[in-house]
Each structure stands twice: as C-alpha cells, then as structure tokens.
Amino acid sequence: MSGIDILNYSGHCLFYFKMIYNMKKIILLFAVILSISFSSSAMSLKEAFNALSNVPNISVKTNYNTPILGLIVNGQIATADNLNESQIFESGNAVYTILNQVPLSRMINGGNNNTVAAFVYTTPESTNGIYEVLIVLMSGKGGDISVIYGGIDEAAKNALQSAPLKMESDTISIHASLPNGDIYNIQAN
C-alpha cells in the first residue's frame, strides 16, 4: 500500500467509525423512547385487580370471611376454587400474563415454585397514609387462586416487606407481625 492508499483507507475507516457511532446514538435514543413508552403503559394495582377479576374461572366475592381483609382498608377479593387441570392452566397463565404488566419494582414479597405462588405488591407512595396493596395466591395442587386488593398503612407495608417467605413443596406462606400485634398470615397450599 502506498501512502495515499493508507490515507484513503484510514479516511474510509474514520467515516465508517463516525457512521457507526451516530447509529449507536440513534439506537440508544430509540431504546430510551421504547422504555418510556413501555413504562407509561405499566398496569396499576387497581387495574391489575380488575383484570384479574375478569380472568376465566375467577370471580369477585361479595360474601366472604377472610381475616386478612379485616386489616386491609376497602378490601376486595376475587377467587377461583377447586379448578381442574385445564382450568388451572388457562387461569394460571392468564394471571401470570397480567402480573407481568405490573412493574416488578412494586413487588415487596413473594415467591413461586410452579406448584404454589404468593405475590405481594404495593404502591411506592401513600395517599393519606394508605398504600395500595395487591396480594395474589395460587395453588396448582388445590386448584385455587385468590386475589386481594385494598389499602394498608405503612406499618403493614413494612411488616409484609420484611416478613419471611417459607416455601416447602406445595405450601407457601408469608407471616407478618405488626408492632400493634396484628398478624398478616398469607398462605397457599
């Protein structure tokens, strides 16, 4: 290669490096726009409860006796009980599809071993001292799904967030004790 060829070659390389650098900026800008649009379409906890209430085989209950609802402000519950294998598959997949639209940063406790699952979500900010909460329990063995929505105070949020999660075979539990002696006992089996 002569000196002129080397200059032409390095000039072409510089041109391509600049072009690639500019393309990287465009791709990065596109990625930022996409992430903003996806985060703005994230589902709220109330929207998630409404969507979960409309999953096949799940219905909102108005006549219930669930102790945990006594600790939740304006609590609502939707359940499915004794589902068969095909119903578990249909409803379980729909539940996971909806929960995947709730920002993971809202989950304060939870676990899943493909037999049982328990998830607790709260809003990061409170309104008048109350945080929105969404609790989802599923048991493949029992064919049960429970979805609880309402409001909790900061002490309850902190207790649920720091509560130990225990998972053994087909049982999952979260036992949270509040400073005032109240207990949140969340369990699926």
Disulfide bonds with the S-S distance in Angstrom:
none
